Amino acid sequence: MNVIGIKNIVRKDIPLHYREEFTGLAVLNDIRSIESENNIEFSLERTPFGTKQVEIRFTKAPDYPVIQAIRILKKYILTMEKEGKLY
C-alpha cells in the first residue's frame, strides 16, 4: 500500500498552540494498484519533549487494513510537515 497524496487539506482553527488539526482527502494505492480516496481527520501534537505525535481518524471505514494505512499515513504526514507543506 502506498500513499499517493493528501488533497484538500484544511487546517481547523483551535485555541491550543501545541496542537494542530486538519481534514483532508487521502489518496491511497493498494497492492492491486487500485486507487481509493478516503476522508480523514488528523492532528499533529508537540509533546513536552519536542517530538511530534500524529493521530489519524478515518471518517468512514476503508476497504483495506486500517492499521497499515494509518502507519504509512503517519510517515507521510510527518514528512509533509518537515517540508512545510501543511501550512
Chimera marker file (.cmm) of the C-alpha trace (Angstrom):
<marker_set name="trace">
<marker id="1" x="0.000" y="0.000" z="0.000" r="1" g="1" b="0" radius="0.5"/>
<marker id="2" x="1.292" y="3.451" z="-0.967" r="1" g="1" b="0" radius="0.5"/>
<marker id="3" x="0.202" y="6.994" z="-0.284" r="1" g="1" b="0" radius="0.5"/>
<marker id="4" x="-0.289" y="8.928" z="-3.500" r="1" g="1" b="0" radius="0.5"/>
<marker id="5" x="-1.129" y="12.133" z="-1.680" r="1" g="1" b="0" radius="0.5"/>
<marker id="6" x="-3.443" y="14.048" z="0.598" r="1" g="1" b="0" radius="0.5"/>
<marker id="7" x="-5.704" y="16.523" z="-1.178" r="1" g="1" b="0" radius="0.5"/>
<marker id="8" x="-7.897" y="19.373" z="0.033" r="1" g="1" b="0" radius="0.5"/>
<marker id="9" x="-6.059" y="19.856" z="3.327" r="1" g="1" b="0" radius="0.5"/>
<marker id="10" x="-7.886" y="22.315" z="5.572" r="1" g="1" b="0" radius="0.5"/>
<marker id="11" x="-6.485" y="23.464" z="8.907" r="1" g="1" b="0" radius="0.5"/>
<marker id="12" x="-9.001" y="23.769" z="11.734" r="1" g="1" b="0" radius="0.5"/>
<marker id="13" x="-8.793" y="26.838" z="13.936" r="1" g="1" b="0" radius="0.5"/>
<marker id="14" x="-8.296" y="25.672" z="17.523" r="1" g="1" b="0" radius="0.5"/>
<marker id="15" x="-7.018" y="27.688" z="20.517" r="1" g="1" b="0" radius="0.5"/>
<marker id="16" x="-4.199" y="25.306" z="21.506" r="1" g="1" b="0" radius="0.5"/>
<marker id="17" x="-0.745" y="26.396" z="20.320" r="1" g="1" b="0" radius="0.5"/>
<marker id="18" x="0.844" y="22.932" z="20.644" r="1" g="1" b="0" radius="0.5"/>
<marker id="19" x="-1.824" y="21.072" z="18.642" r="1" g="1" b="0" radius="0.5"/>
<marker id="20" x="-2.869" y="21.467" z="15.018" r="1" g="1" b="0" radius="0.5"/>
<marker id="21" x="-5.888" y="19.739" z="13.484" r="1" g="1" b="0" radius="0.5"/>
<marker id="22" x="-6.557" y="19.161" z="9.797" r="1" g="1" b="0" radius="0.5"/>
<marker id="23" x="-9.022" y="17.500" z="7.466" r="1" g="1" b="0" radius="0.5"/>
<marker id="24" x="-8.195" y="16.129" z="4.043" r="1" g="1" b="0" radius="0.5"/>
<marker id="25" x="-8.736" y="13.524" z="1.386" r="1" g="1" b="0" radius="0.5"/>
<marker id="26" x="-6.175" y="10.696" z="1.487" r="1" g="1" b="0" radius="0.5"/>
<marker id="27" x="-5.448" y="9.030" z="-1.848" r="1" g="1" b="0" radius="0.5"/>
<marker id="28" x="-4.038" y="5.515" z="-1.376" r="1" g="1" b="0" radius="0.5"/>
<marker id="29" x="-2.956" y="2.812" z="-3.799" r="1" g="1" b="0" radius="0.5"/>
<marker id="30" x="-3.375" y="-0.780" z="-2.593" r="1" g="1" b="0" radius="0.5"/>
<marker id="31" x="-1.446" y="-3.895" z="-3.680" r="1" g="1" b="0" radius="0.5"/>
<marker id="32" x="-3.854" y="-4.456" z="-6.582" r="1" g="1" b="0" radius="0.5"/>
<marker id="33" x="-2.973" y="-0.952" z="-7.884" r="1" g="1" b="0" radius="0.5"/>
<marker id="34" x="-6.482" y="0.307" z="-7.149" r="1" g="1" b="0" radius="0.5"/>
<marker id="35" x="-6.652" y="3.931" z="-6.042" r="1" g="1" b="0" radius="0.5"/>
<marker id="36" x="-9.083" y="4.907" z="-3.332" r="1" g="1" b="0" radius="0.5"/>
<marker id="37" x="-9.909" y="8.227" z="-1.712" r="1" g="1" b="0" radius="0.5"/>
<marker id="38" x="-10.898" y="8.488" z="1.940" r="1" g="1" b="0" radius="0.5"/>
<marker id="39" x="-11.796" y="11.472" z="4.077" r="1" g="1" b="0" radius="0.5"/>
<marker id="40" x="-9.508" y="11.731" z="7.082" r="1" g="1" b="0" radius="0.5"/>
<marker id="41" x="-9.054" y="13.951" z="10.090" r="1" g="1" b="0" radius="0.5"/>
<marker id="42" x="-5.572" y="14.200" z="11.536" r="1" g="1" b="0" radius="0.5"/>
<marker id="43" x="-3.743" y="16.135" z="14.186" r="1" g="1" b="0" radius="0.5"/>
<marker id="44" x="-0.146" y="16.973" z="14.987" r="1" g="1" b="0" radius="0.5"/>
<marker id="45" x="0.698" y="17.490" z="18.634" r="1" g="1" b="0" radius="0.5"/>
<marker id="46" x="4.023" y="18.631" z="20.016" r="1" g="1" b="0" radius="0.5"/>
<marker id="47" x="4.936" y="16.716" z="23.157" r="1" g="1" b="0" radius="0.5"/>
<marker id="48" x="6.792" y="18.294" z="26.103" r="1" g="1" b="0" radius="0.5"/>
<marker id="49" x="9.927" y="16.501" z="24.865" r="1" g="1" b="0" radius="0.5"/>
<marker id="50" x="9.855" y="18.238" z="21.465" r="1" g="1" b="0" radius="0.5"/>
<marker id="51" x="8.667" y="15.279" z="19.396" r="1" g="1" b="0" radius="0.5"/>
<marker id="52" x="5.541" y="15.313" z="17.254" r="1" g="1" b="0" radius="0.5"/>
<marker id="53" x="2.723" y="12.843" z="17.617" r="1" g="1" b="0" radius="0.5"/>
<marker id="54" x="0.280" y="12.177" z="14.769" r="1" g="1" b="0" radius="0.5"/>
<marker id="55" x="-3.284" y="10.970" z="15.263" r="1" g="1" b="0" radius="0.5"/>
<marker id="56" x="-5.386" y="9.903" z="12.248" r="1" g="1" b="0" radius="0.5"/>
<marker id="57" x="-9.096" y="9.148" z="12.044" r="1" g="1" b="0" radius="0.5"/>
<marker id="58" x="-10.973" y="7.881" z="9.016" r="1" g="1" b="0" radius="0.5"/>
<marker id="59" x="-14.463" y="9.372" z="8.771" r="1" g="1" b="0" radius="0.5"/>
<marker id="60" x="-15.627" y="6.168" z="7.052" r="1" g="1" b="0" radius="0.5"/>
<marker id="61" x="-14.049" y="2.726" z="7.389" r="1" g="1" b="0" radius="0.5"/>
<marker id="62" x="-11.815" y="1.986" z="4.359" r="1" g="1" b="0" radius="0.5"/>
<marker id="63" x="-11.861" y="-1.262" z="2.359" r="1" g="1" b="0" radius="0.5"/>
<marker id="64" x="-8.311" y="-2.216" z="3.324" r="1" g="1" b="0" radius="0.5"/>
<marker id="65" x="-6.331" y="-2.854" z="6.532" r="1" g="1" b="0" radius="0.5"/>
<marker id="66" x="-6.698" y="0.263" z="8.668" r="1" g="1" b="0" radius="0.5"/>
<marker id="67" x="-3.590" y="-0.262" z="10.806" r="1" g="1" b="0" radius="0.5"/>
<marker id="68" x="-1.318" y="-0.436" z="7.772" r="1" g="1" b="0" radius="0.5"/>
<marker id="69" x="-2.979" y="2.628" z="6.238" r="1" g="1" b="0" radius="0.5"/>
<marker id="70" x="-2.569" y="4.634" z="9.447" r="1" g="1" b="0" radius="0.5"/>
<marker id="71" x="1.102" y="3.650" z="9.731" r="1" g="1" b="0" radius="0.5"/>
<marker id="72" x="2.000" y="4.800" z="6.218" r="1" g="1" b="0" radius="0.5"/>
<marker id="73" x="-0.144" y="7.947" z="6.505" r="1" g="1" b="0" radius="0.5"/>
<marker id="74" x="1.642" y="8.954" z="9.733" r="1" g="1" b="0" radius="0.5"/>
<marker id="75" x="5.019" y="8.738" z="7.986" r="1" g="1" b="0" radius="0.5"/>
<marker id="76" x="3.681" y="10.703" z="5.015" r="1" g="1" b="0" radius="0.5"/>
<marker id="77" x="2.167" y="13.431" z="7.220" r="1" g="1" b="0" radius="0.5"/>
<marker id="78" x="5.369" y="13.836" z="9.243" r="1" g="1" b="0" radius="0.5"/>
<marker id="79" x="7.338" y="14.189" z="6.001" r="1" g="1" b="0" radius="0.5"/>
<marker id="80" x="4.877" y="16.801" z="4.729" r="1" g="1" b="0" radius="0.5"/>
<marker id="81" x="5.187" y="18.723" z="7.999" r="1" g="1" b="0" radius="0.5"/>
<marker id="82" x="9.011" y="18.670" z="7.873" r="1" g="1" b="0" radius="0.5"/>
<marker id="83" x="8.911" y="20.002" z="4.293" r="1" g="1" b="0" radius="0.5"/>
<marker id="84" x="6.456" y="22.753" z="5.295" r="1" g="1" b="0" radius="0.5"/>
<marker id="85" x="3.621" y="21.545" z="3.060" r="1" g="1" b="0" radius="0.5"/>
<marker id="86" x="0.909" y="21.633" z="5.736" r="1" g="1" b="0" radius="0.5"/>
<marker id="87" x="0.902" y="25.410" z="6.175" r="1" g="1" b="0" radius="0.5"/>
<link id1="1" id2="2" r="1" g="1" b="0" radius="0.2"/>
<link id1="2" id2="3" r="1" g="1" b="0" radius="0.2"/>
<link id1="3" id2="4" r="1" g="1" b="0" radius="0.2"/>
<link id1="4" id2="5" r="1" g="1" b="0" radius="0.2"/>
<link id1="5" id2="6" r="1" g="1" b="0" radius="0.2"/>
<link id1="6" id2="7" r="1" g="1" b="0" radius="0.2"/>
<link id1="7" id2="8" r="1" g="1" b="0" radius="0.2"/>
<link id1="8" id2="9" r="1" g="1" b="0" radius="0.2"/>
<link id1="9" id2="10" r="1" g="1" b="0" radius="0.2"/>
<link id1="10" id2="11" r="1" g="1" b="0" radius="0.2"/>
<link id1="11" id2="12" r="1" g="1" b="0" radius="0.2"/>
<link id1="12" id2="13" r="1" g="1" b="0" radius="0.2"/>
<link id1="13" id2="14" r="1" g="1" b="0" radius="0.2"/>
<link id1="14" id2="15" r="1" g="1" b="0" radius="0.2"/>
<link id1="15" id2="16" r="1" g="1" b="0" radius="0.2"/>
<link id1="16" id2="17" r="1" g="1" b="0" radius="0.2"/>
<link id1="17" id2="18" r="1" g="1" b="0" radius="0.2"/>
<link id1="18" id2="19" r="1" g="1" b="0" radius="0.2"/>
<link id1="19" id2="20" r="1" g="1" b="0" radius="0.2"/>
<link id1="20" id2="21" r="1" g="1" b="0" radius="0.2"/>
<link id1="21" id2="22" r="1" g="1" b="0" radius="0.2"/>
<link id1="22" id2="23" r="1" g="1" b="0" radius="0.2"/>
<link id1="23" id2="24" r="1" g="1" b="0" radius="0.2"/>
<link id1="24" id2="25" r="1" g="1" b="0" radius="0.2"/>
<link id1="25" id2="26" r="1" g="1" b="0" radius="0.2"/>
<link id1="26" id2="27" r="1" g="1" b="0" radius="0.2"/>
<link id1="27" id2="28" r="1" g="1" b="0" radius="0.2"/>
<link id1="28" id2="29" r="1" g="1" b="0" radius="0.2"/>
<link id1="29" id2="30" r="1" g="1" b="0" radius="0.2"/>
<link id1="30" id2="31" r="1" g="1" b="0" radius="0.2"/>
<link id1="31" id2="32" r="1" g="1" b="0" radius="0.2"/>
<link id1="32" id2="33" r="1" g="1" b="0" radius="0.2"/>
<link id1="33" id2="34" r="1" g="1" b="0" radius="0.2"/>
<link id1="34" id2="35" r="1" g="1" b="0" radius="0.2"/>
<link id1="35" id2="36" r="1" g="1" b="0" radius="0.2"/>
<link id1="36" id2="37" r="1" g="1" b="0" radius="0.2"/>
<link id1="37" id2="38" r="1" g="1" b="0" radius="0.2"/>
<link id1="38" id2="39" r="1" g="1" b="0" radius="0.2"/>
<link id1="39" id2="40" r="1" g="1" b="0" radius="0.2"/>
<link id1="40" id2="41" r="1" g="1" b="0" radius="0.2"/>
<link id1="41" id2="42" r="1" g="1" b="0" radius="0.2"/>
<link id1="42" id2="43" r="1" g="1" b="0" radius="0.2"/>
<link id1="43" id2="44" r="1" g="1" b="0" radius="0.2"/>
<link id1="44" id2="45" r="1" g="1" b="0" radius="0.2"/>
<link id1="45" id2="46" r="1" g="1" b="0" radius="0.2"/>
<link id1="46" id2="47" r="1" g="1" b="0" radius="0.2"/>
<link id1="47" id2="48" r="1" g="1" b="0" radius="0.2"/>
<link id1="48" id2="49" r="1" g="1" b="0" radius="0.2"/>
<link id1="49" id2="50" r="1" g="1" b="0" radius="0.2"/>
<link id1="50" id2="51" r="1" g="1" b="0" radius="0.2"/>
<link id1="51" id2="52" r="1" g="1" b="0" radius="0.2"/>
<link id1="52" id2="53" r="1" g="1" b="0" radius="0.2"/>
<link id1="53" id2="54" r="1" g="1" b="0" radius="0.2"/>
<link id1="54" id2="55" r="1" g="1" b="0" radius="0.2"/>
<link id1="55" id2="56" r="1" g="1" b="0" radius="0.2"/>
<link id1="56" id2="57" r="1" g="1" b="0" radius="0.2"/>
<link id1="57" id2="58" r="1" g="1" b="0" radius="0.2"/>
<link id1="58" id2="59" r="1" g="1" b="0" radius="0.2"/>
<link id1="59" id2="60" r="1" g="1" b="0" radius="0.2"/>
<link id1="60" id2="61" r="1" g="1" b="0" radius="0.2"/>
<link id1="61" id2="62" r="1" g="1" b="0" radius="0.2"/>
<link id1="62" id2="63" r="1" g="1" b="0" radius="0.2"/>
<link id1="63" id2="64" r="1" g="1" b="0" radius="0.2"/>
<link id1="64" id2="65" r="1" g="1" b="0" radius="0.2"/>
<link id1="65" id2="66" r="1" g="1" b="0" radius="0.2"/>
<link id1="66" id2="67" r="1" g="1" b="0" radius="0.2"/>
<link id1="67" id2="68" r="1" g="1" b="0" radius="0.2"/>
<link id1="68" id2="69" r="1" g="1" b="0" radius="0.2"/>
<link id1="69" id2="70" r="1" g="1" b="0" radius="0.2"/>
<link id1="70" id2="71" r="1" g="1" b="0" radius="0.2"/>
<link id1="71" id2="72" r="1" g="1" b="0" radius="0.2"/>
<link id1="72" id2="73" r="1" g="1" b="0" radius="0.2"/>
<link id1="73" id2="74" r="1" g="1" b="0" radius="0.2"/>
<link id1="74" id2="75" r="1" g="1" b="0" radius="0.2"/>
<link id1="75" id2="76" r="1" g="1" b="0" radius="0.2"/>
<link id1="76" id2="77" r="1" g="1" b="0" radius="0.2"/>
<link id1="77" id2="78" r="1" g="1" b="0" radius="0.2"/>
<link id1="78" id2="79" r="1" g="1" b="0" radius="0.2"/>
<link id1="79" id2="80" r="1" g="1" b="0" radius="0.2"/>
<link id1="80" id2="81" r="1" g="1" b="0" radius="0.2"/>
<link id1="81" id2="82" r="1" g="1" b="0" radius="0.2"/>
<link id1="82" id2="83" r="1" g="1" b="0" radius="0.2"/>
<link id1="83" id2="84" r="1" g="1" b="0" radius="0.2"/>
<link id1="84" id2="85" r="1" g="1" b="0" radius="0.2"/>
<link id1="85" id2="86" r="1" g="1" b="0" radius="0.2"/>
<link id1="86" id2="87" r="1" g="1" b="0" radius="0.2"/>
</marker_set>
